[in-house]
Amino acid sequence: MSKRVPRSRKIPTAAVLAVIYIYLAIVFIVLIHNGQMQLLDPAGLVAGMQSKILWTALAFIAVIGSAIIISFFIVMFRYREGSNKTYRPEWTAGKRLQLLGWGIPSVAILVICVLLWNTAHVVDPYKPINSTTKAVTIQVVALRWKWLFIYPNDHLASVNIMEVPVGTPINLELTADAPMNSFWVPRLSGQIYAMTGMVTQLHIEAGQAGSYAGSAAEISGDGFSGMDFTVNAVSAKDYASWKATAMYSSQTLDYPAYQKLAEPSSYVAPTYYALADQNLFDAIVMQFMVPGTDPSTLEVRGKSLQ
């Protein structure tokens, strides 16, 4: 008497997709809870507005994606093996069903477009932040492979560390003395490019004290992996104390010292300088505007760069 060989049972594709969907959802929640997704964990005014945009877009995507997955399960269950439902392969959807199938995604896309159009102007990086507190101007230079932060009004500079006061608008002016790069502090703002021979702008404001990771968001060569920096947001009192200490650093930054600093290097430790040349940023930009000319002999805004 022959034994009956049991028929192998295949795991339904829908079940596999469901497990993957649930797993990704759990991973996403855990990462958010542990603060590992900085983009969705804002600590500043601009980043907060950008985070709301992302959450809204994710909500729409989740609704549409969930509807598709639920529909998949319904069809799978309705026409499973052993079901008494009639299978009609020649049936075509009616006008109402087609209108529903095309209408809902179209409306969702339209809503997202209107939302992004309006909010994109609100978070325009060139738009100053309205505040009764006087803004702090910081000039940023992307080098190989480090970041130089110049505080022209406070006569100091730093490398790979930027100190800012909490609740104060920060006006960033960015350029590069190296291949084009991108400045990004996920918890405080979106990214913006820094390019040679031109100046871009970014306005940020830290809403709470803390240390925030910043990085280069553009691959720029061998030392790219070590081109990170830290933004320290501190109270107004601590910021004033930091300035009083940093501006009297034993290291002085003028144009000759800058030329040495601009030489390629990576994983550079945070360093502070007393700024000897208030027009150093202009000199860095102008060296590409007048090729072959020593930037230190130029005049910008009616002032000599010597």
N, C-alpha and C positions, 0 to 999 in steps of 0.2 A: 504494500500500500504506500503510495507516494505521499510525501509530506507537502503540504501547501506552502509555497514560499510567500511570506508576507510581502505585500506591495510597499515599496519605499514611498515615504511621504515627503514631499518637497515643502520647504518653508516658503509660504507665500511672499511674493515680492513686497506687498504692502506691509507685512509684518516687519520685514527688514527695514523698510523706510521709516516705519513708526519708531523702531528702536533707535535708529540713527537720529531721527528728529528729536526724540526725548533726550537722548544723550547730549546732543549739541545744546539743547535748551538748559540742561543741568550745568554743563560746563560754562555757558554764558552767565548764568546766575551766580555761580561760584566765583568767577573772575570779577564780576561786578562787586560782589560782597567783599572780596579781599582787596579791592582797590587796584586790581591789575590792569583794568581797562581805563587808562587815564583819560582817553578821549571822551568817555561818558561819565567821568568823575570830575566835573569842573571845580575850580577854586578861584575863579575870577569872573568879572562881569561879562566880558566878550565870550569866554569859553562857556559860560552858563547859557548864553543865547544860542550858541552853536550846538550845545548839547541838546537843547529843547528841539531844535530842528531835526537832529539825528534821531531822537526818541520818537518824534512824530512820524518821521519817514519809516522807522522800524515798525511802528504800530500799524501803519497802513500795509506794509509788506507782510507782517505777521497775520493780519486779518485775511489778506488775499491768499497767502500761502496755506493758512489753516483751512480755508474754504476748499481749496484744491485737494488737500490731503484728506479731509473729511469726505469729500465727494468720491475720492478714490476708494475709501473704505466702504462707503455705501454701495457702490457698484460691485465691489468685490464680494460683499456679503449677499447682495441681492441675487447675483448670478453665480453663487458658489455651487460646487458639485452637490447634487441632491436637492437643490432648490426647485420648487414647483413654479417658479416664475417663468414666463414664456420669453424665450430668447428670440428677438426679432432683428436679425442683422440688416434687413432691408429698410428698417425704420429710419426716418430722417427727422431731425429736431424741428419743431414748429417755430413760427415766427416769434412767439412770446419767449420761448426758451433761448432762442438765438439773441433776442434783444437783451435778455437778462445776462447771458454769457458775455456779450460784448459791452453792454452798458455799464455794469458794475466796475470792471477794470478801467474803462475809459473815464468814468467819474472820479475814481481814485487817483488816476494819473493827473487829471486836471486839477484836483485839489492840491496834490503835492506840488505841481508846477506853480500854482498861484502862491502857495505858502513859501516855496523857495525863492520865488521872484521878489516877494515883499521883504522877507527876512535877509536876503542877500544884501540889500541896500542898508539894512540896519547894522549889519556886522561888517560893513565896508572897512577894510584895514586902513584906508586913508582918512576915514572919518574920525575926528577928534572926539574924545569922550567928554560929555557934558558933566562938569563938576565944579563945585565952589573951591575945591582945593587946587592950588597951583600945580601944574603938571611938571614932571621931571623929564628932561631930555637926555637920552642916552644914545650915543652913536655906536653902531655895531659894525665890525669889520670881520668878514669871513676870510680866514687865512688857511694855509695848508699846515697842519690840520688842527686848527684851534680857533677860538673866538676871542676877539679883542673888543672890550666894552670901554668906551670913552665917555666920561662925564665932563663935558666941556665947561659947564658952569660951576663945577665943583673942583676943577683942576686935579682930577685923578683919573686913573684907568685901571682896568683889571683884565686878566686873562682867564677864560673858562669859568668865571663866576660873576654873576650879576646880582647886586644888592638893590632891592626896591622897597619903598615904604608901603605898608598896607593901606588900602583905600585911597591911593593917590594915582591919578592917571599917569601913565608912562608913555612918552612919545619916543618911539624908536625910529632912528634913521639908519638904514642899512646899505652897505656896499660890500664889495669883495676885492681882495687883492690876490686872487687865486681863481681857479675854475669856478664857474657859477655854482652857488650852493643854495640851500633852503633852510631858513631859521624856523625852528618849531619847538614850542613849549606846550604840549598837549593840554595840560590842565589850566593854562592861562589864555591860549589863543590858537588860531589856526596858523598854518605855515605861510611864509612869504619868502620870495626869492631875494637873494643878495647877488648882485651882478657887478662886474667891473665897469668903471666909467660912468656909473649912474647910481642914483639914490632912490631906494624904495622906502615906504613908510609902514609902520604898524603901531597901533595904539592898543595898549593893554592896561588892565588894572587888577591887582591881586585883592581878592575879597577876604582872605584869611591868612594868618601867618603860617609859614611852613617853608620847606625846601622842595622845589619842583625841578624835575629832570627836564633838560633841554637837549636837543640833538640836531645834527645835520640831517635833513630829510632828503638829501640828494647825494647819490654816490659820487665821490670826487677823487678817487685814487687810492693809493696804498694805505694811507693813514686814516681813511674814512671811519673805521670802526672805533677809533680813539678820539673822535671829534665831538665829545659830549661836554656839556657844561651844566652848571647848577644855578637856579634862580632862588635866592633867599629873600622871602618876603618877611619883613620885620616891622615892628612898631616905629612910629615917627621918632621916638626918643632913641631907640636902638640904631635907627638909620643915621641920625645926626651923630651919634657916638662913633659909628663905623666910618663915616666920612672924615671925622676929625682925626682918626687913626690912619686911614688909608692915604689921605692926601699928603701925609708926611713920611711916606715910605722912603726907605733908603735908596730905592731904585727909581731913577728918573727916566721918563719916556719923552724923547724928542725924536726928530726925524731920523738921525743916524742910529739911535737905539731901536727905533721901529724897524729899520731895514734889517737889523740883525734878528729881531723878533720874528719878522716875516719869513725867515728861512724855514723850509719844510721841517716839521716835527709833529709828533703825535703823542697822545696820552700825556699832555702837558699839565702839570699840577697848577692849581689856582695860584695866581700871582697878582700883587698889587703894585701900582706905579704912581709916583707923583708926576702929573702931567705938566711938562715944561712948555709945550707948544699947543695953545688952545685951538689953533687952526690945523692941527694934524689931520683930522678927518678930511678936510678940504684938500689937503696935499695928496692924500691917498687917492681921492677921486680924480683930481686933476692930472695925475701922472699919466692917465690913459686918454685924457682929453687933448693934451699937447705932447704927442709922442716925441721922444728924443730930448725933451727938456727936463732939467733937474727941477722936481717939484718944489724944492726948498727955495728956488729963486722966483717963483710965481707969486702973483698977488690975487687973492680971492676976496670978494666983498670989500675991496679997497684996503685990504691988510696984507702985509708981506707974510709969507709962510716961513721966513727964516727964523 
